[in-house]
Amino acid sequence: MGRRLSLHEIIHPPCTLIHTHMNLLSDHIKEFIQPYPRLRYTKGEYELRVLPREELDMDEEKKFWRMFRKFPNEFAAAAVSMLPKDVEFKQYDHLNNTLFLTKK
């Protein structure tokens, strides 16, 4: 058996546990996000709406929107992590589920 956690550690878990949880959840959320179209645009600023995958069934689509509502930070992290390397993230509008981007 491992060491016992103090009350302080239970109430305030180490950052590594929080980041590990966020990474696992973000990775899971990515499975529900429609891959982005190839951004072959010229340099400039763009808006991109984050959508559920087309092949999701009704229950999976409900799960997509539930994760969107309940885990906004992890949802945004998942959406941003799917961007190509030559696209820079500027801002995420959670209310409209839109990424604001700059193509380098």
Backbone as CSV, one residue per row, in Angstrom:
resi,resn,N_x,N_y,N_z,CA_x,CA_y,CA_z,C_x,C_y,C_z
1,MET,0.836,-1.176,0.000,0.000,0.000,0.000,0.887,1.248,0.000
2,GLY,0.469,2.281,-0.707,1.235,3.520,-0.798,1.103,4.364,0.452
3,ARG,1.756,5.476,0.454,1.702,6.359,1.614,0.334,7.010,1.705
4,ARG,-0.028,7.411,2.887,-1.312,8.063,3.119,-1.199,9.543,2.778
5,LEU,-2.243,10.071,2.176,-2.270,11.489,1.843,-2.738,12.301,3.040
6,SER,-2.156,13.463,3.195,-2.608,14.362,4.256,-3.898,15.034,3.810
7,LEU,-4.617,15.608,4.754,-5.845,16.323,4.439,-5.551,17.460,3.453
8,HIS,-4.425,18.139,3.637,-4.031,19.222,2.728,-3.848,18.700,1.301
9,GLU,-3.215,17.529,1.153,-2.994,16.955,-0.178,-4.296,16.522,-0.837
10,ILE,-5.262,16.114,-0.025,-6.556,15.710,-0.568,-7.323,16.938,-1.052
11,ILE,-7.317,17.986,-0.251,-8.049,19.207,-0.606,-7.345,19.963,-1.725
12,HIS,-6.012,19.980,-1.706,-5.205,20.691,-2.701,-4.260,19.693,-3.366
13,PRO,-4.765,18.913,-4.351,-3.898,17.908,-4.981,-2.733,18.558,-5.710
14,PRO,-1.624,17.838,-5.838,-0.475,18.385,-6.560,-0.856,18.717,-8.001
15,CYS,-0.227,19.729,-8.538,-0.518,20.166,-9.909,-0.348,19.045,-10.914
16,THR,0.601,18.141,-10.682,0.818,17.065,-11.647,-0.417,16.190,-11.778
17,LEU,-1.140,15.959,-10.693,-2.369,15.165,-10.769,-3.431,15.900,-11.566
18,ILE,-3.545,17.182,-11.356,-4.536,17.976,-12.078,-4.205,17.995,-13.562
19,HIS,-2.934,18.227,-13.913,-2.539,18.285,-15.321,-2.714,16.927,-15.993
20,THR,-2.410,15.835,-15.275,-2.598,14.503,-15.841,-4.069,14.266,-16.129
21,HIS,-4.935,14.656,-15.200,-6.376,14.505,-15.397,-6.841,15.336,-16.590
22,MET,-6.372,16.583,-16.678,-6.761,17.459,-17.779,-6.299,16.881,-19.113
23,ASN,-5.064,16.326,-19.153,-4.549,15.762,-20.396,-5.366,14.550,-20.826
24,LEU,-5.716,13.684,-19.872,-6.516,12.507,-20.206,-7.885,12.919,-20.716
25,LEU,-8.499,13.885,-20.068,-9.815,14.342,-20.479,-9.740,15.041,-21.840
26,SER,-8.740,15.871,-22.048,-8.564,16.542,-23.346,-8.363,15.516,-24.455
27,ASP,-7.564,14.484,-24.195,-7.360,13.433,-25.196,-8.673,12.731,-25.517
28,HIS,-9.490,12.492,-24.510,-10.789,11.851,-24.714,-11.719,12.759,-25.526
29,ILE,-11.720,14.032,-25.218,-12.583,14.992,-25.920,-12.214,15.058,-27.403
30,LYS,-10.923,14.961,-27.716,-10.469,15.026,-29.116,-11.140,13.962,-29.979
31,GLU,-11.481,12.838,-29.384,-12.117,11.755,-30.132,-13.499,12.154,-30.648
32,PHE,-14.093,13.195,-30.082,-15.444,13.615,-30.446,-15.462,14.838,-31.372
33,ILE,-14.310,15.493,-31.546,-14.238,16.716,-32.346,-13.981,16.380,-33.813
34,GLN,-14.773,16.993,-34.685,-14.599,16.825,-36.125,-13.219,17.352,-36.517
35,PRO,-12.420,16.553,-37.246,-11.117,17.075,-37.687,-11.315,18.353,-38.504
36,TYR,-10.386,19.260,-38.356,-10.487,20.541,-39.044,-10.167,20.374,-40.526
37,PRO,-10.781,21.210,-41.352,-10.404,21.175,-42.764,-8.958,21.639,-42.903
38,ARG,-8.311,21.189,-43.929,-6.924,21.643,-44.173,-6.932,23.152,-44.309
39,LEU,-6.113,23.792,-43.516,-6.049,25.253,-43.554,-4.992,25.663,-44.569
40,ARG,-5.357,25.620,-45.817,-4.436,25.996,-46.900,-4.639,27.456,-47.278
41,TYR,-5.148,28.187,-46.343,-5.423,29.597,-46.594,-4.118,30.377,-46.676
42,THR,-4.253,31.585,-47.174,-3.113,32.485,-47.146,-2.950,32.971,-45.718
43,LYS,-1.866,33.648,-45.482,-1.629,34.184,-44.143,-2.758,35.119,-43.765
44,GLY,-3.121,35.098,-42.493,-4.175,35.987,-42.031,-4.908,35.417,-40.835
45,GLU,-5.983,36.078,-40.469,-6.772,35.678,-39.303,-8.038,34.964,-39.751
46,TYR,-8.425,33.927,-38.985,-9.574,33.113,-39.332,-10.357,32.737,-38.087
47,GLU,-11.626,32.421,-38.289,-12.491,31.877,-37.241,-12.842,30.455,-37.644
48,LEU,-12.805,29.546,-36.684,-13.097,28.152,-36.967,-14.017,27.615,-35.876
49,ARG,-15.170,27.144,-36.268,-16.133,26.587,-35.312,-15.759,25.143,-35.016
50,VAL,-15.796,24.779,-33.741,-15.489,23.423,-33.304,-16.791,22.622,-33.340
51,LEU,-16.804,21.554,-34.141,-18.019,20.767,-34.350,-17.820,19.320,-33.925
52,PRO,-18.926,18.629,-33.615,-18.811,17.196,-33.318,-18.542,16.408,-34.598
53,ARG,-17.887,15.270,-34.470,-17.637,14.406,-35.628,-18.961,14.037,-36.290
54,GLU,-18.950,13.951,-37.588,-20.158,13.638,-38.342,-20.671,12.228,-38.061
55,GLU,-19.774,11.292,-37.769,-20.184,9.900,-37.599,-20.671,9.555,-36.183
56,LEU,-20.741,10.544,-35.298,-21.221,10.273,-33.941,-22.706,9.934,-33.957
57,ASP,-23.083,8.979,-33.113,-24.507,8.707,-32.973,-25.106,9.739,-32.014
58,MET,-26.398,9.663,-31.776,-27.077,10.683,-30.981,-26.529,10.762,-29.554
59,ASP,-26.259,9.609,-28.938,-25.727,9.608,-27.572,-24.324,10.205,-27.518
60,GLU,-23.506,9.902,-28.512,-22.149,10.449,-28.547,-22.175,11.954,-28.789
61,GLU,-23.107,12.416,-29.613,-23.213,13.859,-29.843,-23.664,14.571,-28.565
62,LYS,-24.563,13.962,-27.814,-24.972,14.532,-26.520,-23.772,14.602,-25.579
63,LYS,-22.939,13.570,-25.621,-21.736,13.553,-24.780,-20.792,14.682,-25.177
64,PHE,-20.645,14.909,-26.493,-19.815,16.018,-26.991,-20.270,17.330,-26.363
65,TRP,-21.575,17.631,-26.426,-22.089,18.895,-25.905,-22.048,18.943,-24.382
66,ARG,-22.175,17.793,-23.725,-22.066,17.754,-22.264,-20.632,18.086,-21.840
67,MET,-19.639,17.522,-22.544,-18.239,17.836,-22.235,-17.949,19.304,-22.524
68,PHE,-18.533,19.833,-23.602,-18.392,21.249,-23.946,-18.882,22.129,-22.794
69,ARG,-20.014,21.781,-22.207,-20.588,22.581,-21.106,-19.852,22.392,-19.783
70,LYS,-19.530,21.141,-19.445,-18.992,20.833,-18.119,-17.489,21.065,-17.979
71,PHE,-16.743,20.963,-19.074,-15.284,21.042,-19.016,-14.760,22.037,-20.047
72,PRO,-15.076,23.335,-19.906,-14.682,24.302,-20.941,-13.170,24.411,-21.140
73,ASN,-12.391,24.340,-20.081,-10.937,24.461,-20.236,-10.349,23.268,-20.970
74,GLU,-10.770,22.065,-20.585,-10.275,20.861,-21.233,-10.765,20.787,-22.678
75,PHE,-12.003,21.247,-22.913,-12.558,21.257,-24.262,-11.732,22.180,-25.161
76,ALA,-11.444,23.370,-24.660,-10.638,24.324,-25.437,-9.234,23.772,-25.678
77,ALA,-8.638,23.147,-24.655,-7.300,22.571,-24.814,-7.306,21.480,-25.883
78,ALA,-8.341,20.658,-25.899,-8.440,19.607,-26.915,-8.565,20.212,-28.305
79,ALA,-9.418,21.222,-28.437,-9.633,21.862,-29.736,-8.354,22.518,-30.248
80,VAL,-7.639,23.192,-29.383,-6.401,23.887,-29.780,-5.301,22.883,-30.120
81,SER,-5.251,21.778,-29.401,-4.182,20.797,-29.641,-4.309,20.132,-31.014
82,MET,-5.458,20.234,-31.652,-5.670,19.620,-32.965,-5.262,20.527,-34.124
83,LEU,-4.844,21.751,-33.833,-4.473,22.704,-34.884,-3.145,22.326,-35.531
84,PRO,-3.003,22.592,-36.827,-1.702,22.380,-37.482,-0.642,23.300,-36.875
85,LYS,0.608,22.935,-37.044,1.708,23.699,-36.455,1.830,25.119,-36.993
86,ASP,1.412,25.344,-38.230,1.554,26.673,-38.823,0.350,27.580,-38.536
87,VAL,-0.534,27.138,-37.656,-1.691,27.942,-37.274,-1.560,28.288,-35.799
88,GLU,-1.617,29.571,-35.513,-1.451,30.048,-34.140,-2.810,30.332,-33.516
89,PHE,-3.016,29.796,-32.329,-4.234,30.035,-31.568,-4.199,31.435,-30.968
90,LYS,-5.285,32.191,-31.129,-5.375,33.535,-30.558,-6.377,33.587,-29.410
91,GLN,-7.570,33.009,-29.638,-8.638,33.150,-28.652,-9.680,32.065,-28.887
92,TYR,-10.392,31.696,-27.811,-11.499,30.750,-27.913,-12.743,31.404,-27.341
93,ASP,-13.796,31.443,-28.125,-15.087,31.977,-27.684,-15.949,30.785,-27.283
94,HIS,-16.044,30.542,-25.974,-16.773,29.379,-25.484,-18.265,29.455,-25.797
95,LEU,-18.844,30.626,-25.718,-20.286,30.757,-25.956,-20.664,30.370,-27.381
96,ASN,-19.795,30.670,-28.340,-20.063,30.338,-29.746,-19.253,29.147,-30.236
97,ASN,-18.431,28.578,-29.341,-17.607,27.415,-29.668,-16.755,27.681,-30.921
98,THR,-16.078,28.818,-30.909,-15.304,29.254,-32.068,-13.860,29.560,-31.667
99,LEU,-12.931,29.078,-32.485,-11.520,29.406,-32.320,-11.170,30.579,-33.219
100,PHE,-10.364,31.491,-32.708,-9.828,32.578,-33.503,-8.357,32.282,-33.717
101,LEU,-7.959,32.268,-34.982,-6.637,31.754,-35.360,-5.909,32.707,-36.281
102,THR,-4.593,32.544,-36.327,-3.769,33.266,-37.289,-2.944,32.245,-38.049
103,LYS,-3.042,32.299,-39.367,-2.232,31.437,-40.224,-0.905,32.146,-40.448
104,LYS,0.191,31.485,-40.129,1.528,32.087,-40.244,2.023,32.031,-41.666
